[in-house]
């Protein structure tokens, strides 16, 4: 059970965040209250001190209860004075945790205390540091801690703020808030009824105990007187008659029984005194709780009256704010009208200047249109000349090709003529030689 509790998200946050304080490794040492008070003094040194905290508690349940009670009172004061909130949930049973620190019910009490400490850590001056510490934990632990923090801050089941601003809230949100507050008030009423029943039961048990104690004291006085009388009678009879072995053994047995009865009566009286002290302490606690319930009821009534007055004043303040806003709007509109008048004058003069410039630009535009028309005509002429030039160039290329072909043919014809002339010359030469030889 102890190991399971130390593996929960709240325990892991507590031990890792305040690791430099030497956190305990088990539930028994964590429940003594010393480390929890150290952690709270580290969170807010101005609000939590270690002056009234017992150290090295060990097995002393009273010192453990004192430490836990001091921690709980400090947490309640912090929530009321610093956070302007009040705890509406059932307060942790400090006595149970102090007397039985390793029981299953004590784990729930300790978890409730650590939950309240987590809320203080996220609302103190160094809350950014503690938020960064939570962000360094594993994701599953972060999710569990964030759900716990949302339950503390966004719902009214554990903590209720003493001032709730409903101006910017919608009707559905206000209805949910009222339902949560009614649920919290219902839980407070149920707790009050349970405490009233416990008070009646405790007073009835006290009355029964006092009646039984009175009856026992009367019976005890009667028995003691009878025992004294019988003892004196037996002594007188024993002195008057001779002692026999049977009477002596019976007398010794009666004496032993009387001693046993006296011892039982002493133990019973010790138990009765202890129960009486517990009954007185429970009665004082019940009276204190009744006074607290009465003060809470009176505070609730006064808060209701104050709330109605605040609502009326708030409505008046809203009307005043609206009127002031309207006046400010009208002033702004007047300033805007003056500005617009000056602006209209400026725009008129500027418009006249623009009209003059428009006339000048129109004249320039006309001259530029004429120039552009002339340029367009010249461009058309240029296009025609370019086309003609391209045609001439193409004709030139064709004539050059024709001339080149004719030159080639001319060269071929010249070669052929030269070849034929040479042949003719050779033939004439051979004919002349032949004629010369013949002659």
URUR-V866985 format. One record per residue. PHI is phi as a letter, one per 40 degrees, with the letter a starting at -180 (* if undefined). PSI is psi in radians with two decimals (999 if undefined). D_FIRST is the distance of its C-alpha to the first C-alpha in Angstrom with 2 decimals. Layout:
PHI;PSI;D_FIRST + PHI;PSI;D_FIRST
//
This chain:
*;-0.74;0.00 + c;-0.78;3.82 + c;-0.67;5.53 + c;-0.71;5.13 + c;-0.69;6.28 + c;-0.23;8.75 + c;0.00;10.05 + c;2.87;11.12 + c;-0.72;14.85 + c;-0.70;15.19 + c;-0.69;13.16 + c;-0.74;15.22 + c;-0.76;18.33 + c;-0.81;17.88 + c;-0.61;17.36 + c;-0.62;20.09 + c;-0.69;22.52 + b;0.80;22.55 + c;-0.51;22.19 + c;-0.22;25.40 + c;-0.01;24.03 + g;1.17;21.67 + c;2.59;18.18 + c;2.78;15.44 + b;-0.08;13.03 + b;2.96;9.94 + c;-0.62;8.74 + c;-0.77;10.95 + c;-0.49;13.96 + c;-0.51;13.59 + c;-0.05;13.74 + c;-0.21;17.04 + g;-0.24;18.95 + c;-0.85;21.16 + c;-0.64;19.96 + c;-0.72;19.81 + c;-0.62;23.38 + c;-0.76;24.46 + c;-0.73;23.37 + c;-0.62;25.30 + c;-0.50;28.28 + c;-0.59;28.31 + c;-0.86;28.33 + b;1.56;31.11 + c;-0.47;32.67 + c;-0.35;35.31 + b;-0.45;32.96 + b;2.23;30.09 + b;2.97;30.91 + b;0.34;29.34 + c;-0.69;32.06 + b;0.31;30.23 + c;2.26;26.82 + c;2.43;25.90 + b;2.68;25.03 + f;1.04;23.33 + c;-0.85;21.65 + g;-2.22;19.81 + c;0.18;19.13 + c;1.89;21.64 + c;-0.58;20.19 + c;-0.78;23.52 + c;-0.66;23.60 + c;-0.75;20.09 + c;-0.69;21.30 + c;-0.77;24.53 + c;-0.81;22.96 + c;-0.64;20.83 + c;-0.70;23.90 + c;-0.70;26.13 + c;-0.79;23.97 + c;-0.74;23.96 + c;-0.71;27.72 + c;-0.69;28.44 + c;-0.74;26.67 + c;-0.76;28.68 + c;-0.69;31.87 + c;-0.80;31.31 + c;-0.64;30.86 + c;-0.76;33.93 + c;-0.67;36.28 + c;-0.83;35.50 + c;-0.06;34.19 + f;0.84;36.38 + b;2.88;33.57 + b;2.55;31.93 + c;2.12;28.47 + b;-0.13;28.79 + c;2.91;25.18 + c;2.25;23.52 + c;2.56;22.76 + c;2.48;19.25 + c;1.60;18.92 + c;-0.64;19.18 + c;-0.73;19.75 + c;-0.78;16.51 + c;-0.60;14.56 + c;-0.60;16.97 + c;-0.61;16.88 + b;1.28;13.26 + c;-0.35;11.32 + b;0.25;7.98 + c;2.90;8.41 + c;-0.66;7.48 + c;-0.51;10.98 + c;-0.48;10.78 + c;-0.68;8.79 + c;-0.65;11.86 + c;-0.80;14.20 + c;-0.64;13.20 + c;-0.64;13.46 + c;-0.69;16.84 + c;-0.79;18.01 + c;-0.57;17.37 + c;-0.77;19.17 + c;-0.65;22.09 + c;-0.66;22.17 + c;-0.70;22.43 + c;-0.65;25.35 + c;-0.72;27.04 + c;-0.60;26.76 + c;0.03;28.46 + b;0.06;31.20 + c;-3.04;32.10 + c;-0.59;35.07 + c;0.68;33.25 + c;-0.51;31.53 + c;-0.65;33.11 + c;-0.74;31.38 + c;-0.53;27.90 + c;-0.71;28.87 + c;-0.64;29.88 + c;-0.70;26.57 + c;-0.66;24.79 + c;-0.34;27.40 + c;-0.13;26.53 + c;2.90;22.94 + c;2.78;22.45 + c;-0.69;23.92 + c;-0.66;20.91 + c;-0.65;19.21 + c;-0.72;22.69 + c;-0.78;23.01 + c;-0.72;19.80 + c;-0.66;20.90 + c;-0.64;24.41 + c;-0.68;23.49 + c;-0.74;21.72 + c;-0.68;24.86 + c;-0.66;27.15 + c;-0.56;25.50 + c;-0.74;26.15 + c;-0.67;29.68 + c;-0.34;31.19 + b;2.95;30.05 + b;0.46;30.63 + c;-0.45;27.55 + b;-0.86;25.91 + b;2.40;28.86 + b;2.27;32.56 + c;2.50;35.33 + c;-0.26;38.12 + b;2.15;40.71 + b;2.09;40.70 + c;1.96;43.61 + b;0.29;44.68 + c;-0.83;47.95 + c;0.23;46.98 + c;2.59;44.73 + c;2.98;45.89 + c;-0.66;46.06 + c;-0.73;43.18 + c;-0.69;40.93 + c;-0.68;42.12 + c;-0.75;41.41 + c;-0.70;37.83 + c;-0.74;37.43 + c;-0.71;38.91 + c;-0.74;36.64 + c;-0.73;33.54 + c;-0.66;35.00 + c;-0.67;35.81 + c;-0.75;32.26 + c;-0.75;31.02 + c;-0.65;33.76 + c;-0.72;32.85 + c;-0.67;29.23 + c;-0.70;30.73 + c;-0.74;33.14 + c;-0.74;30.50 + c;-0.67;28.53 + c;-0.75;31.88 + c;-0.73;32.65 + c;-0.73;29.35 + c;-0.63;30.02 + c;-0.75;33.58 + c;-0.72;32.54 + c;-0.68;30.18 + c;-0.80;33.14 + c;-0.75;35.55 + c;-0.70;33.24 + c;-0.71;32.69 + c;-0.66;36.45 + c;-0.76;37.25 + c;-0.64;34.95 + c;-0.77;36.55 + c;-0.76;40.01 + c;-0.71;39.25 + c;-0.73;37.86 + c;-0.70;40.98 + c;-0.77;43.25 + c;-0.65;41.61 + c;-0.69;41.78 + c;-0.73;45.43 + c;-0.72;46.19 + c;-0.71;44.51 + c;-0.71;46.40 + c;-0.72;49.67 + c;-0.67;49.00 + c;-0.70;48.08 + c;-0.68;51.35 + c;-0.78;53.27 + c;-0.69;51.74 + c;-0.67;52.35 + c;-0.71;55.96 + c;-0.68;56.45 + c;-0.69;54.99 + c;-0.74;57.28 + c;-0.78;60.23 + c;-0.64;59.48 + c;-0.71;58.90 + c;-0.70;62.18 + c;-0.74;63.94 + c;-0.62;62.68 + c;-0.73;63.75 + c;-0.70;67.17 + c;-0.67;67.46 + c;-0.60;66.39 + c;-0.51;68.94 + c;-0.65;71.65 + b;2.81;71.21 + c;2.46;70.67 + c;2.38;67.14 + b;2.76;66.29 + c;-0.58;63.41 + c;-0.74;61.97 + c;-0.65;61.82 + c;-0.74;60.26 + c;-0.68;57.33 + c;-0.71;56.80 + c;-0.72;56.90 + c;-0.67;54.34 + c;-0.76;51.98 + c;-0.70;52.41 + c;-0.74;51.73 + c;-0.72;48.50 + c;-0.72;47.39 + c;-0.72;48.33 + c;-0.73;46.26 + c;-0.74;43.23 + c;-0.70;43.76 + c;-0.71;44.12 + c;-0.74;40.86 + c;-0.71;39.05 + c;-0.68;40.75 + c;-0.79;39.65 + c;-0.72;35.98 + c;-0.70;36.30 + c;-0.66;38.01 + c;-0.81;35.25 + c;-0.70;32.65 + c;-0.73;35.04 + c;-0.72;35.47 + c;-0.78;31.76 + c;-0.62;31.41 + c;-0.75;34.48 + c;-0.75;33.04 + c;-0.68;29.88 + c;-0.75;32.21 + c;-0.75;34.36 + c;-0.71;31.51 + c;-0.65;30.24 + c;-0.72;33.87 + c;-0.71;34.30 + c;-0.67;31.21 + c;-0.73;32.59 + c;-0.75;35.96 + c;-0.72;34.52 + c;-0.63;32.67 + c;-0.73;35.94 + c;-0.71;37.80 + c;-0.73;35.38 + c;-0.70;35.74 + c;-0.75;39.48 + c;-0.66;39.61 + c;-0.69;37.55 + c;-0.76;39.99 + c;-0.72;42.93 + c;-0.65;41.55 + c;-0.73;41.07 + c;-0.81;44.68 + c;-0.64;46.03 + c;-0.64;44.04 + c;-0.75;45.57 + c;-0.80;49.02 + c;-0.64;48.45 + c;-0.72;47.23 + c;-0.76;50.45 + c;-0.69;52.53 + c;-0.67;50.70 + c;-0.75;51.32 + c;-0.82;55.00 + c;-0.61;55.29 + c;-0.71;53.45 + c;-0.73;55.94 + c;-0.72;58.81 + c;-0.65;57.38 + c;-0.73;57.03 + c;-0.77;60.68 + c;-0.73;61.75 + c;-0.69;59.86 + c;-0.77;61.61 + c;-0.77;64.97 + c;-0.66;64.43 + c;-0.72;63.37 + c;-0.75;66.53 + c;-0.73;68.69 + c;-0.64;67.19 + c;-0.78;67.87 + c;-0.69;71.47 + c;-0.77;71.96 + c;-0.67;70.67 + c;-0.71;73.01 + c;-0.78;75.98 + c;-0.66;75.21 + c;-0.64;74.91 + c;-0.78;78.30 + c;-0.77;80.02 + c;-0.72;78.51 + c;-0.63;79.59 + c;-0.87;83.13 + c;-0.66;83.51 + c;-0.65;81.99 + c;-0.74;84.52 + c;-0.81;87.38 + c;-0.71;86.12 + c;-0.58;85.69 + c;-0.83;89.22 + c;-0.70;90.77 + c;-0.59;88.67 + c;-0.70;89.76 + c;-0.76;93.43 + c;-0.69;92.96 + c;-0.59;91.32 + c;-0.78;94.29 + c;-0.78;96.73 + c;-0.53;94.75 + c;-0.73;94.63 + c;-0.77;98.43 + c;-0.73;98.75 + c;-0.57;96.26 + c;-0.73;98.13 + c;-0.79;101.36 + c;-0.61;99.64 + c;-0.68;98.10 + c;-0.83;101.55 + c;-0.67;102.98 + c;-0.55;99.98 + c;-0.74;100.48 + c;-0.79;104.11 + c;-0.69;103.14 + c;-0.67;100.51 + c;-0.76;103.09 + c;-0.69;105.49 + c;-0.66;102.77 + c;-0.72;101.94 + c;-0.74;105.66 + c;-0.65;105.86 + c;-0.65;102.75 + c;-0.73;104.36 + c;-0.80;107.50 + d;-0.70;105.46 + c;-0.74;103.70 + c;-0.77;107.11 + c;-0.65;108.42 + c;-0.70;105.38 + c;-0.73;105.94 + c;-0.72;109.60 + c;-0.67;108.74 + c;-0.69;106.37 + c;-0.75;109.12 + c;-0.72;111.63 + c;-0.69;109.22 + c;-0.71;108.66 + c;-0.66;112.46 + c;-0.76;112.90 + c;-0.69;110.46 + c;-0.71;112.30 + c;-0.65;115.70 + c;-0.70;114.41 + c;-0.74;113.26 + c;-0.75;116.68 + c;-0.70;118.49 + c;-0.70;116.39 + c;-0.70;117.21 + c;-0.68;120.90 + c;-0.72;120.92 + c;-0.78;119.41 + c;-0.68;122.06 + c;-0.81;124.75 + c;-0.74;123.69 + c;-0.72;123.73 + c;-0.71;127.17 + c;-0.75;128.47 + c;-0.74;127.22 + c;-0.70;128.83 + c;-0.75;132.09 + c;-0.71;132.09 + c;-0.72;131.54 + c;-0.66;134.36 + c;-0.73;136.67 + c;-0.73;136.09 + c;-0.74;136.85 + c;-0.72;140.02 + c;-0.71;141.04 + c;-0.71;140.58 + c;-0.76;142.63 + c;-0.69;145.36 + c;-0.78;145.33 + c;-0.63;145.72 + c;-0.75;148.51 + c;-0.72;150.33 + c;-0.73;150.02 + c;-0.74;151.31 + c;-0.68;154.21 + c;-0.66;154.92 + c;-0.73;154.94 + c;-0.68;157.14 + c;999;159.57
//
